[in-house]
Amino acid sequence: MFGSLVVTWRKLAETCAKYLAKGRLVAVSGRMQVRSYEGKDGLKRYITEVVADEVQFLERMEEHKPEFKEVENDEELPF
């Protein structure tokens, strides 16, 4: 099984915890590392992490408002 995540530390971690939310656009720079561990089920797991040096928010908080539109007929669907 594989997984990936971004790791932040100290003040950067506090800022991310305060302002990040699912769906927010960010740019991350840092170094990648791959590590493995054994899960509770005995299987070896691999995880790829980006250890962030910098996280840049690409939109303001006010800009991140998911919009939902009710569709009355199928002609409005994009697919």
N, CA, C and O atoms as a Maestro MAE file, in Angstrom:
{
 s_m_m2io_version
 :::
 2.0.0
}

f_m_ct {
 s_m_title
 :::
 protein
 m_atom[316] {
  # First column is atom index #
  i_m_mmod_type
  r_m_x_coord
  r_m_y_coord
  r_m_z_coord
  i_m_residue_number
  s_m_chain_name
  s_m_pdb_residue_name
  s_m_pdb_atom_name
  i_m_atomic_number
  :::
  1 25 0.833 -1.173 0.000 1 A "MET " " N  " 7
  2 3 0.000 0.000 0.000 1 A "MET " " CA " 6
  3 2 0.877 1.235 0.000 1 A "MET " " C  " 6
  4 15 1.959 1.242 0.586 1 A "MET " " O  " 8
  5 25 0.397 2.290 -0.669 2 A "PHE " " N  " 7
  6 3 1.160 3.515 -0.779 2 A "PHE " " CA " 6
  7 2 0.342 4.689 -0.275 2 A "PHE " " C  " 6
  8 15 -0.887 4.667 -0.341 2 A "PHE " " O  " 8
  9 25 1.015 5.711 0.228 3 A "GLY " " N  " 7
  10 3 0.366 6.942 0.667 3 A "GLY " " CA " 6
  11 2 1.342 8.084 0.516 3 A "GLY " " C  " 6
  12 15 2.543 7.861 0.358 3 A "GLY " " O  " 8
  13 25 0.844 9.299 0.563 4 A "SER " " N  " 7
  14 3 1.724 10.460 0.506 4 A "SER " " CA " 6
  15 2 1.126 11.576 1.346 4 A "SER " " C  " 6
  16 15 -0.089 11.641 1.534 4 A "SER " " O  " 8
  17 25 1.979 12.447 1.847 5 A "LEU " " N  " 7
  18 3 1.527 13.566 2.648 5 A "LEU " " CA " 6
  19 2 2.581 14.643 2.699 5 A "LEU " " C  " 6
  20 15 3.719 14.437 2.277 5 A "LEU " " O  " 8
  21 25 2.196 15.804 3.220 6 A "VAL " " N  " 7
  22 3 3.107 16.924 3.414 6 A "VAL " " CA " 6
  23 2 3.328 17.071 4.911 6 A "VAL " " C  " 6
  24 15 2.378 17.067 5.694 6 A "VAL " " O  " 8
  25 25 4.589 17.201 5.300 7 A "VAL " " N  " 7
  26 3 4.961 17.334 6.706 7 A "VAL " " CA " 6
  27 2 5.459 18.754 6.943 7 A "VAL " " C  " 6
  28 15 6.320 19.245 6.213 7 A "VAL " " O  " 8
  29 25 4.918 19.412 7.967 8 A "THR " " N  " 7
  30 3 5.392 20.749 8.344 8 A "THR " " CA " 6
  31 2 5.760 20.736 9.821 8 A "THR " " C  " 6
  32 15 5.289 19.890 10.581 8 A "THR " " O  " 8
  33 25 6.606 21.680 10.218 9 A "TRP " " N  " 7
  34 3 7.068 21.763 11.605 9 A "TRP " " CA " 6
  35 2 6.989 23.193 12.106 9 A "TRP " " C  " 6
  36 15 6.948 24.136 11.316 9 A "TRP " " O  " 8
  37 25 6.968 23.347 13.409 10 A "ARG " " N  " 7
  38 3 7.031 24.603 14.132 10 A "ARG " " CA " 6
  39 2 5.981 25.620 13.666 10 A "ARG " " C  " 6
  40 15 4.804 25.282 13.537 10 A "ARG " " O  " 8
  41 25 6.398 26.842 13.419 11 A "LYS " " N  " 7
  42 3 5.478 27.935 13.079 11 A "LYS " " CA " 6
  43 2 4.720 27.648 11.783 11 A "LYS " " C  " 6
  44 15 3.539 27.975 11.665 11 A "LYS " " O  " 8
  45 25 5.402 27.035 10.812 12 A "LEU " " N  " 7
  46 3 4.746 26.693 9.552 12 A "LEU " " CA " 6
  47 2 3.605 25.703 9.795 12 A "LEU " " C  " 6
  48 15 2.553 25.806 9.165 12 A "LEU " " O  " 8
  49 25 3.803 24.759 10.692 13 A "ALA " " N  " 7
  50 3 2.749 23.792 11.030 13 A "ALA " " CA " 6
  51 2 1.569 24.500 11.691 13 A "ALA " " C  " 6
  52 15 0.416 24.172 11.409 13 A "ALA " " O  " 8
  53 25 1.843 25.458 12.559 14 A "GLU " " N  " 7
  54 3 0.771 26.213 13.217 14 A "GLU " " CA " 6
  55 2 -0.038 27.011 12.196 14 A "GLU " " C  " 6
  56 15 -1.266 27.051 12.263 14 A "GLU " " O  " 8
  57 25 0.656 27.645 11.254 15 A "THR " " N  " 7
  58 3 -0.019 28.431 10.220 15 A "THR " " CA " 6
  59 2 -0.878 27.531 9.343 15 A "THR " " C  " 6
  60 15 -2.018 27.878 9.036 15 A "THR " " O  " 8
  61 25 -0.355 26.393 8.940 16 A "CYS " " N  " 7
  62 3 -1.119 25.457 8.106 16 A "CYS " " CA " 6
  63 2 -2.338 24.934 8.850 16 A "CYS " " C  " 6
  64 15 -3.422 24.837 8.274 16 A "CYS " " O  " 8
  65 25 -2.171 24.596 10.123 17 A "ALA " " N  " 7
  66 3 -3.300 24.093 10.910 17 A "ALA " " CA " 6
  67 2 -4.397 25.144 11.022 17 A "ALA " " C  " 6
  68 15 -5.582 24.815 11.056 17 A "ALA " " O  " 8
  69 25 -3.999 26.398 11.080 18 A "LYS " " N  " 7
  70 3 -4.956 27.483 11.247 18 A "LYS " " CA " 6
  71 2 -5.683 27.829 9.953 18 A "LYS " " C  " 6
  72 15 -6.882 28.107 9.981 18 A "LYS " " O  " 8
  73 25 -4.979 27.818 8.814 19 A "TYR " " N  " 7
  74 3 -5.546 28.354 7.579 19 A "TYR " " CA " 6
  75 2 -5.835 27.333 6.481 19 A "TYR " " C  " 6
  76 15 -6.582 27.640 5.552 19 A "TYR " " O  " 8
  77 25 -5.273 26.142 6.557 20 A "LEU " " N  " 7
  78 3 -5.526 25.171 5.493 20 A "LEU " " CA " 6
  79 2 -6.850 24.452 5.709 20 A "LEU " " C  " 6
  80 15 -7.257 24.190 6.840 20 A "LEU " " O  " 8
  81 25 -7.503 24.144 4.616 21 A "ALA " " N  " 7
  82 3 -8.727 23.363 4.638 21 A "ALA " " CA " 6
  83 2 -8.756 22.535 3.366 21 A "ALA " " C  " 6
  84 15 -8.085 22.868 2.389 21 A "ALA " " O  " 8
  85 25 -9.511 21.483 3.375 22 A "LYS " " N  " 7
  86 3 -9.627 20.611 2.213 22 A "LYS " " CA " 6
  87 2 -10.044 21.429 0.993 22 A "LYS " " C  " 6
  88 15 -11.004 22.197 1.043 22 A "LYS " " O  " 8
  89 25 -9.311 21.250 -0.096 23 A "GLY " " N  " 7
  90 3 -9.634 21.945 -1.340 23 A "GLY " " CA " 6
  91 2 -8.906 23.258 -1.543 23 A "GLY " " C  " 6
  92 15 -8.965 23.814 -2.639 23 A "GLY " " O  " 8
  93 25 -8.211 23.785 -0.519 24 A "ARG " " N  " 7
  94 3 -7.464 25.033 -0.673 24 A "ARG " " CA " 6
  95 2 -6.277 24.808 -1.600 24 A "ARG " " C  " 6
  96 15 -5.642 23.753 -1.566 24 A "ARG " " O  " 8
  97 25 -5.986 25.800 -2.421 25 A "LEU " " N  " 7
  98 3 -4.846 25.718 -3.321 25 A "LEU " " CA " 6
  99 2 -3.596 26.235 -2.630 25 A "LEU " " C  " 6
  100 15 -3.584 27.348 -2.103 25 A "LEU " " O  " 8
  101 25 -2.540 25.424 -2.632 26 A "VAL " " N  " 7
  102 3 -1.266 25.816 -2.039 26 A "VAL " " CA " 6
  103 2 -0.129 25.327 -2.929 26 A "VAL " " C  " 6
  104 15 -0.284 24.378 -3.698 26 A "VAL " " O  " 8
  105 25 1.004 25.986 -2.809 27 A "ALA " " N  " 7
  106 3 2.239 25.525 -3.449 27 A "ALA " " CA " 6
  107 2 3.194 25.148 -2.316 27 A "ALA " " C  " 6
  108 15 3.358 25.900 -1.355 27 A "ALA " " O  " 8
  109 25 3.813 23.992 -2.437 28 A "VAL " " N  " 7
  110 3 4.699 23.493 -1.387 28 A "VAL " " CA " 6
  111 2 6.079 23.265 -1.969 28 A "VAL " " C  " 6
  112 15 6.224 22.656 -3.029 28 A "VAL " " O  " 8
  113 25 7.098 23.758 -1.269 29 A "SER " " N  " 7
  114 3 8.467 23.436 -1.666 29 A "SER " " CA " 6
  115 2 9.166 22.809 -0.468 29 A "SER " " C  " 6
  116 15 8.941 23.200 0.677 29 A "SER " " O  " 8
  117 25 10.014 21.833 -0.752 30 A "GLY " " N  " 7
  118 3 10.713 21.128 0.306 30 A "GLY " " CA " 6
  119 2 11.429 19.927 -0.271 30 A "GLY " " C  " 6
  120 15 11.744 19.898 -1.461 30 A "GLY " " O  " 8
  121 25 11.684 18.945 0.556 31 A "ARG " " N  " 7
  122 3 12.374 17.744 0.091 31 A "ARG " " CA " 6
  123 2 11.458 16.538 0.222 31 A "ARG " " C  " 6
  124 15 10.620 16.468 1.121 31 A "ARG " " O  " 8
  125 25 11.635 15.596 -0.688 32 A "MET " " N  " 7
  126 3 10.843 14.367 -0.643 32 A "MET " " CA " 6
  127 2 11.616 13.291 0.092 32 A "MET " " C  " 6
  128 15 12.840 13.203 -0.008 32 A "MET " " O  " 8
  129 25 10.883 12.478 0.829 33 A "GLN " " N  " 7
  130 3 11.496 11.315 1.461 33 A "GLN " " CA " 6
  131 2 10.505 10.163 1.405 33 A "GLN " " C  " 6
  132 15 9.295 10.359 1.512 33 A "GLN " " O  " 8
  133 25 11.030 8.978 1.239 34 A "VAL " " N  " 7
  134 3 10.212 7.762 1.218 34 A "VAL " " CA " 6
  135 2 10.649 6.925 2.407 34 A "VAL " " C  " 6
  136 15 11.840 6.720 2.642 34 A "VAL " " O  " 8
  137 25 9.675 6.453 3.140 35 A "ARG " " N  " 7
  138 3 9.998 5.592 4.276 35 A "ARG " " CA " 6
  139 2 9.016 4.434 4.303 35 A "ARG " " C  " 6
  140 15 7.975 4.470 3.647 35 A "ARG " " O  " 8
  141 25 9.353 3.423 5.055 36 A "SER " " N  " 7
  142 3 8.468 2.268 5.171 36 A "SER " " CA " 6
  143 2 8.315 1.903 6.641 36 A "SER " " C  " 6
  144 15 9.148 2.237 7.483 36 A "SER " " O  " 8
  145 25 7.230 1.214 6.912 37 A "TYR " " N  " 7
  146 3 6.972 0.717 8.257 37 A "TYR " " CA " 6
  147 2 6.076 -0.509 8.140 37 A "TYR " " C  " 6
  148 15 5.468 -0.754 7.098 37 A "TYR " " O  " 8
  149 25 6.005 -1.264 9.211 38 A "GLU " " N  " 7
  150 3 5.158 -2.448 9.217 38 A "GLU " " CA " 6
  151 2 3.838 -2.108 9.902 38 A "GLU " " C  " 6
  152 15 3.833 -1.627 11.035 38 A "GLU " " O  " 8
  153 25 2.722 -2.355 9.223 39 A "GLY " " N  " 7
  154 3 1.399 -2.088 9.768 39 A "GLY " " CA " 6
  155 2 1.009 -3.108 10.818 39 A "GLY " " C  " 6
  156 15 1.687 -4.118 11.006 39 A "GLY " " O  " 8
  157 25 -0.087 -2.832 11.497 40 A "LYS " " N  " 7
  158 3 -0.574 -3.745 12.544 40 A "LYS " " CA " 6
  159 2 -0.914 -5.116 11.981 40 A "LYS " " C  " 6
  160 15 -0.896 -6.117 12.697 40 A "LYS " " O  " 8
  161 25 -1.225 -5.149 10.685 41 A "ASP " " N  " 7
  162 3 -1.559 -6.424 10.045 41 A "ASP " " CA " 6
  163 2 -0.327 -7.184 9.564 41 A "ASP " " C  " 6
  164 15 -0.445 -8.249 8.960 41 A "ASP " " O  " 8
  165 25 0.863 -6.628 9.837 42 A "GLY " " N  " 7
  166 3 2.101 -7.295 9.462 42 A "GLY " " CA " 6
  167 2 2.592 -6.973 8.060 42 A "GLY " " C  " 6
  168 15 3.674 -7.417 7.675 42 A "GLY " " O  " 8
  169 25 1.824 -6.210 7.287 43 A "LEU " " N  " 7
  170 3 2.236 -5.849 5.928 43 A "LEU " " CA " 6
  171 2 3.151 -4.632 5.945 43 A "LEU " " C  " 6
  172 15 2.984 -3.722 6.758 43 A "LEU " " O  " 8
  173 25 4.112 -4.631 5.042 44 A "LYS " " N  " 7
  174 3 5.024 -3.503 4.928 44 A "LYS " " CA " 6
  175 2 4.319 -2.383 4.171 44 A "LYS " " C  " 6
  176 15 3.752 -2.612 3.103 44 A "LYS " " O  " 8
  177 25 4.353 -1.192 4.713 45 A "ARG " " N  " 7
  178 3 3.723 -0.013 4.115 45 A "ARG " " CA " 6
  179 2 4.810 0.973 3.694 45 A "ARG " " C  " 6
  180 15 5.850 1.089 4.341 45 A "ARG " " O  " 8
  181 25 4.546 1.681 2.594 46 A "TYR " " N  " 7
  182 3 5.450 2.714 2.106 46 A "TYR " " CA " 6
  183 2 4.709 4.039 2.089 46 A "TYR " " C  " 6
  184 15 3.525 4.101 1.760 46 A "TYR " " O  " 8
  185 25 5.415 5.086 2.445 47 A "ILE " " N  " 7
  186 3 4.808 6.413 2.430 47 A "ILE " " CA " 6
  187 2 5.803 7.411 1.851 47 A "ILE " " C  " 6
  188 15 6.987 7.391 2.186 47 A "ILE " " O  " 8
  189 25 5.317 8.267 0.994 48 A "THR " " N  " 7
  190 3 6.129 9.336 0.409 48 A "THR " " CA " 6
  191 2 5.701 10.634 1.070 48 A "THR " " C  " 6
  192 15 4.516 10.965 1.102 48 A "THR " " O  " 8
  193 25 6.672 11.365 1.597 49 A "GLU " " N  " 7
  194 3 6.383 12.621 2.278 49 A "GLU " " CA " 6
  195 2 7.138 13.760 1.622 49 A "GLU " " C  " 6
  196 15 8.255 13.582 1.136 49 A "GLU " " O  " 8
  197 25 6.524 14.925 1.610 50 A "VAL " " N  " 7
  198 3 7.226 16.159 1.271 50 A "VAL " " CA " 6
  199 2 7.429 16.875 2.597 50 A "VAL " " C  " 6
  200 15 6.460 17.297 3.229 50 A "VAL " " O  " 8
  201 25 8.664 17.015 3.017 51 A "VAL " " N  " 7
  202 3 8.978 17.758 4.232 51 A "VAL " " CA " 6
  203 2 9.101 19.215 3.801 51 A "VAL " " C  " 6
  204 15 10.091 19.606 3.183 51 A "VAL " " O  " 8
  205 25 8.099 20.008 4.128 52 A "ALA " " N  " 7
  206 3 7.959 21.360 3.585 52 A "ALA " " CA " 6
  207 2 8.919 22.346 4.230 52 A "ALA " " C  " 6
  208 15 9.067 22.389 5.451 52 A "ALA " " O  " 8
  209 25 9.567 23.138 3.381 53 A "ASP " " N  " 7
  210 3 10.332 24.297 3.824 53 A "ASP " " CA " 6
  211 2 9.462 25.545 3.723 53 A "ASP " " C  " 6
  212 15 9.603 26.489 4.500 53 A "ASP " " O  " 8
  213 25 8.551 25.524 2.734 54 A "GLU " " N  " 7
  214 3 7.705 26.685 2.476 54 A "GLU " " CA " 6
  215 2 6.346 26.218 1.960 54 A "GLU " " C  " 6
  216 15 6.267 25.294 1.151 54 A "GLU " " O  " 8
  217 25 5.284 26.859 2.431 55 A "VAL " " N  " 7
  218 3 3.935 26.626 1.932 55 A "VAL " " CA " 6
  219 2 3.372 27.984 1.552 55 A "VAL " " C  " 6
  220 15 3.282 28.887 2.384 55 A "VAL " " O  " 8
  221 25 2.995 28.120 0.294 56 A "GLN " " N  " 7
  222 3 2.446 29.388 -0.195 56 A "GLN " " CA " 6
  223 2 0.963 29.191 -0.483 56 A "GLN " " C  " 6
  224 15 0.584 28.310 -1.256 56 A "GLN " " O  " 8
  225 25 0.134 30.010 0.138 57 A "PHE " " N  " 7
  226 3 -1.297 29.961 -0.086 57 A "PHE " " CA " 6
  227 2 -1.600 30.674 -1.394 57 A "PHE " " C  " 6
  228 15 -1.176 31.814 -1.583 57 A "PHE " " O  " 8
  229 25 -2.322 30.028 -2.300 58 A "LEU " " N  " 7
  230 3 -2.557 30.568 -3.636 58 A "LEU " " CA " 6
  231 2 -3.907 31.250 -3.790 58 A "LEU " " C  " 6
  232 15 -4.246 31.726 -4.873 58 A "LEU " " O  " 8
  233 25 -4.667 31.299 -2.726 59 A "GLU " " N  " 7
  234 3 -5.952 31.989 -2.755 59 A "GLU " " CA " 6
  235 2 -6.252 32.520 -1.362 59 A "GLU " " C  " 6
  236 15 -5.740 32.012 -0.365 59 A "GLU " " O  " 8
  237 25 -7.085 33.545 -1.308 60 A "ARG " " N  " 7
  238 3 -7.481 34.101 -0.018 60 A "ARG " " CA " 6
  239 2 -8.551 33.219 0.599 60 A "ARG " " C  " 6
  240 15 -9.214 32.457 -0.104 60 A "ARG " " O  " 8
  241 25 -8.720 33.318 1.899 61 A "MET " " N  " 7
  242 3 -9.741 32.529 2.593 61 A "MET " " CA " 6
  243 2 -11.124 32.796 2.012 61 A "MET " " C  " 6
  244 15 -11.912 31.868 1.832 61 A "MET " " O  " 8
  245 25 -11.425 34.072 1.714 62 A "GLU " " N  " 7
  246 3 -12.750 34.423 1.196 62 A "GLU " " CA " 6
  247 2 -13.005 33.788 -0.164 62 A "GLU " " C  " 6
  248 15 -14.154 33.527 -0.520 62 A "GLU " " O  " 8
  249 25 -11.938 33.535 -0.931 63 A "GLU " " N  " 7
  250 3 -12.085 32.973 -2.269 63 A "GLU " " CA " 6
  251 2 -12.445 31.496 -2.237 63 A "GLU " " C  " 6
  252 15 -12.981 30.966 -3.210 63 A "GLU " " O  " 8
  253 25 -12.159 30.834 -1.135 64 A "HIS " " N  " 7
  254 3 -12.407 29.392 -1.051 64 A "HIS " " CA " 6
  255 2 -13.783 29.122 -0.473 64 A "HIS " " C  " 6
  256 15 -13.928 28.844 0.718 64 A "HIS " " O  " 8
  257 25 -14.781 29.206 -1.318 65 A "LYS " " N  " 7
  258 3 -16.152 28.893 -0.923 65 A "LYS " " CA " 6
  259 2 -16.711 27.937 -1.955 65 A "LYS " " C  " 6
  260 15 -17.066 28.364 -3.053 65 A "LYS " " O  " 8
  261 25 -16.800 26.667 -1.639 66 A "PRO " " N  " 7
  262 3 -17.341 25.710 -2.603 66 A "PRO " " CA " 6
  263 2 -18.755 26.121 -3.017 66 A "PRO " " C  " 6
  264 15 -19.588 26.477 -2.184 66 A "PRO " " O  " 8
  265 25 -18.995 26.063 -4.308 67 A "GLU " " N  " 7
  266 3 -20.312 26.421 -4.816 67 A "GLU " " CA " 6
  267 2 -21.024 25.174 -5.311 67 A "GLU " " C  " 6
  268 15 -20.445 24.354 -6.023 67 A "GLU " " O  " 8
  269 25 -22.263 25.044 -4.933 68 A "PHE " " N  " 7
  270 3 -23.077 23.935 -5.384 68 A "PHE " " CA " 6
  271 2 -24.270 24.495 -6.126 68 A "PHE " " C  " 6
  272 15 -24.945 25.408 -5.649 68 A "PHE " " O  " 8
  273 25 -24.518 23.948 -7.281 69 A "LYS " " N  " 7
  274 3 -25.614 24.409 -8.124 69 A "LYS " " CA " 6
  275 2 -26.509 23.218 -8.418 69 A "LYS " " C  " 6
  276 15 -26.039 22.162 -8.843 69 A "LYS " " O  " 8
  277 25 -27.791 23.396 -8.189 70 A "GLU " " N  " 7
  278 3 -28.721 22.323 -8.501 70 A "GLU " " CA " 6
  279 2 -28.941 22.274 -10.001 70 A "GLU " " C  " 6
  280 15 -29.121 23.308 -10.643 70 A "GLU " " O  " 8
  281 25 -28.928 21.086 -10.551 71 A "VAL " " N  " 7
  282 3 -29.117 20.891 -11.983 71 A "VAL " " CA " 6
  283 2 -30.544 20.422 -12.220 71 A "VAL " " C  " 6
  284 15 -30.999 19.425 -11.659 71 A "VAL " " O  " 8
  285 25 -31.241 21.178 -13.076 72 A "GLU " " N  " 7
  286 3 -32.637 20.832 -13.347 72 A "GLU " " CA " 6
  287 2 -32.764 19.839 -14.497 72 A "GLU " " C  " 6
  288 15 -33.687 19.025 -14.516 72 A "GLU " " O  " 8
  289 25 -31.839 19.903 -15.459 73 A "ASN " " N  " 7
  290 3 -31.880 18.943 -16.552 73 A "ASN " " CA " 6
  291 2 -30.464 18.524 -16.925 73 A "ASN " " C  " 6
  292 15 -29.494 19.204 -16.590 73 A "ASN " " O  " 8
  293 25 -30.359 17.402 -17.619 74 A "ASP " " N  " 7
  294 3 -29.053 16.833 -17.965 74 A "ASP " " CA " 6
  295 2 -28.262 17.676 -18.932 74 A "ASP " " C  " 6
  296 15 -27.052 17.476 -19.041 74 A "ASP " " O  " 8
  297 25 -28.874 18.613 -19.647 75 A "GLU " " N  " 7
  298 3 -28.155 19.426 -20.627 75 A "GLU " " CA " 6
  299 2 -27.150 20.352 -19.969 75 A "GLU " " C  " 6
  300 15 -26.218 20.808 -20.632 75 A "GLU " " O  " 8
  301 25 -27.308 20.645 -18.684 76 A "GLU " " N  " 7
  302 3 -26.392 21.535 -17.969 76 A "GLU " " CA " 6
  303 2 -25.135 20.821 -17.474 76 A "GLU " " C  " 6
  304 15 -24.175 21.470 -17.059 76 A "GLU " " O  " 8
  305 25 -25.138 19.489 -17.517 77 A "LEU " " N  " 7
  306 3 -23.977 18.741 -17.023 77 A "LEU " " CA " 6
  307 2 -22.825 18.843 -18.003 77 A "LEU " " C  " 6
  308 15 -23.041 18.774 -19.213 77 A "LEU " " O  " 8
  309 25 -21.579 19.008 -17.499 78 A "PRO " " N  " 7
  310 3 -20.425 19.188 -18.372 78 A "PRO " " CA " 6
  311 2 -19.917 17.903 -19.015 78 A "PRO " " C  " 6
  312 15 -18.955 17.961 -19.781 78 A "PRO " " O  " 8
  313 25 -20.509 16.758 -18.744 79 A "PHE " " N  " 7
  314 3 -20.017 15.497 -19.311 79 A "PHE " " CA " 6
  315 2 -21.125 14.726 -19.952 79 A "PHE " " C  " 6
  316 15 -20.894 13.639 -20.481 79 A "PHE " " O  " 8
  :::
 }
 m_bond[315] {
  # First column is bond index #
  i_m_from
  i_m_to
  i_m_order
  :::
  1 1 2 1
  2 2 3 1
  3 3 4 2
  4 3 5 1
  5 5 6 1
  6 6 7 1
  7 7 8 2
  8 7 9 1
  9 9 10 1
  10 10 11 1
  11 11 12 2
  12 11 13 1
  13 13 14 1
  14 14 15 1
  15 15 16 2
  16 15 17 1
  17 17 18 1
  18 18 19 1
  19 19 20 2
  20 19 21 1
  21 21 22 1
  22 22 23 1
  23 23 24 2
  24 23 25 1
  25 25 26 1
  26 26 27 1
  27 27 28 2
  28 27 29 1
  29 29 30 1
  30 30 31 1
  31 31 32 2
  32 31 33 1
  33 33 34 1
  34 34 35 1
  35 35 36 2
  36 35 37 1
  37 37 38 1
  38 38 39 1
  39 39 40 2
  40 39 41 1
  41 41 42 1
  42 42 43 1
  43 43 44 2
  44 43 45 1
  45 45 46 1
  46 46 47 1
  47 47 48 2
  48 47 49 1
  49 49 50 1
  50 50 51 1
  51 51 52 2
  52 51 53 1
  53 53 54 1
  54 54 55 1
  55 55 56 2
  56 55 57 1
  57 57 58 1
  58 58 59 1
  59 59 60 2
  60 59 61 1
  61 61 62 1
  62 62 63 1
  63 63 64 2
  64 63 65 1
  65 65 66 1
  66 66 67 1
  67 67 68 2
  68 67 69 1
  69 69 70 1
  70 70 71 1
  71 71 72 2
  72 71 73 1
  73 73 74 1
  74 74 75 1
  75 75 76 2
  76 75 77 1
  77 77 78 1
  78 78 79 1
  79 79 80 2
  80 79 81 1
  81 81 82 1
  82 82 83 1
  83 83 84 2
  84 83 85 1
  85 85 86 1
  86 86 87 1
  87 87 88 2
  88 87 89 1
  89 89 90 1
  90 90 91 1
  91 91 92 2
  92 91 93 1
  93 93 94 1
  94 94 95 1
  95 95 96 2
  96 95 97 1
  97 97 98 1
  98 98 99 1
  99 99 100 2
  100 99 101 1
  101 101 102 1
  102 102 103 1
  103 103 104 2
  104 103 105 1
  105 105 106 1
  106 106 107 1
  107 107 108 2
  108 107 109 1
  109 109 110 1
  110 110 111 1
  111 111 112 2
  112 111 113 1
  113 113 114 1
  114 114 115 1
  115 115 116 2
  116 115 117 1
  117 117 118 1
  118 118 119 1
  119 119 120 2
  120 119 121 1
  121 121 122 1
  122 122 123 1
  123 123 124 2
  124 123 125 1
  125 125 126 1
  126 126 127 1
  127 127 128 2
  128 127 129 1
  129 129 130 1
  130 130 131 1
  131 131 132 2
  132 131 133 1
  133 133 134 1
  134 134 135 1
  135 135 136 2
  136 135 137 1
  137 137 138 1
  138 138 139 1
  139 139 140 2
  140 139 141 1
  141 141 142 1
  142 142 143 1
  143 143 144 2
  144 143 145 1
  145 145 146 1
  146 146 147 1
  147 147 148 2
  148 147 149 1
  149 149 150 1
  150 150 151 1
  151 151 152 2
  152 151 153 1
  153 153 154 1
  154 154 155 1
  155 155 156 2
  156 155 157 1
  157 157 158 1
  158 158 159 1
  159 159 160 2
  160 159 161 1
  161 161 162 1
  162 162 163 1
  163 163 164 2
  164 163 165 1
  165 165 166 1
  166 166 167 1
  167 167 168 2
  168 167 169 1
  169 169 170 1
  170 170 171 1
  171 171 172 2
  172 171 173 1
  173 173 174 1
  174 174 175 1
  175 175 176 2
  176 175 177 1
  177 177 178 1
  178 178 179 1
  179 179 180 2
  180 179 181 1
  181 181 182 1
  182 182 183 1
  183 183 184 2
  184 183 185 1
  185 185 186 1
  186 186 187 1
  187 187 188 2
  188 187 189 1
  189 189 190 1
  190 190 191 1
  191 191 192 2
  192 191 193 1
  193 193 194 1
  194 194 195 1
  195 195 196 2
  196 195 197 1
  197 197 198 1
  198 198 199 1
  199 199 200 2
  200 199 201 1
  201 201 202 1
  202 202 203 1
  203 203 204 2
  204 203 205 1
  205 205 206 1
  206 206 207 1
  207 207 208 2
  208 207 209 1
  209 209 210 1
  210 210 211 1
  211 211 212 2
  212 211 213 1
  213 213 214 1
  214 214 215 1
  215 215 216 2
  216 215 217 1
  217 217 218 1
  218 218 219 1
  219 219 220 2
  220 219 221 1
  221 221 222 1
  222 222 223 1
  223 223 224 2
  224 223 225 1
  225 225 226 1
  226 226 227 1
  227 227 228 2
  228 227 229 1
  229 229 230 1
  230 230 231 1
  231 231 232 2
  232 231 233 1
  233 233 234 1
  234 234 235 1
  235 235 236 2
  236 235 237 1
  237 237 238 1
  238 238 239 1
  239 239 240 2
  240 239 241 1
  241 241 242 1
  242 242 243 1
  243 243 244 2
  244 243 245 1
  245 245 246 1
  246 246 247 1
  247 247 248 2
  248 247 249 1
  249 249 250 1
  250 250 251 1
  251 251 252 2
  252 251 253 1
  253 253 254 1
  254 254 255 1
  255 255 256 2
  256 255 257 1
  257 257 258 1
  258 258 259 1
  259 259 260 2
  260 259 261 1
  261 261 262 1
  262 262 263 1
  263 263 264 2
  264 263 265 1
  265 265 266 1
  266 266 267 1
  267 267 268 2
  268 267 269 1
  269 269 270 1
  270 270 271 1
  271 271 272 2
  272 271 273 1
  273 273 274 1
  274 274 275 1
  275 275 276 2
  276 275 277 1
  277 277 278 1
  278 278 279 1
  279 279 280 2
  280 279 281 1
  281 281 282 1
  282 282 283 1
  283 283 284 2
  284 283 285 1
  285 285 286 1
  286 286 287 1
  287 287 288 2
  288 287 289 1
  289 289 290 1
  290 290 291 1
  291 291 292 2
  292 291 293 1
  293 293 294 1
  294 294 295 1
  295 295 296 2
  296 295 297 1
  297 297 298 1
  298 298 299 1
  299 299 300 2
  300 299 301 1
  301 301 302 1
  302 302 303 1
  303 303 304 2
  304 303 305 1
  305 305 306 1
  306 306 307 1
  307 307 308 2
  308 307 309 1
  309 309 310 1
  310 310 311 1
  311 311 312 2
  312 311 313 1
  313 313 314 1
  314 314 315 1
  315 315 316 2
  :::
 }
}
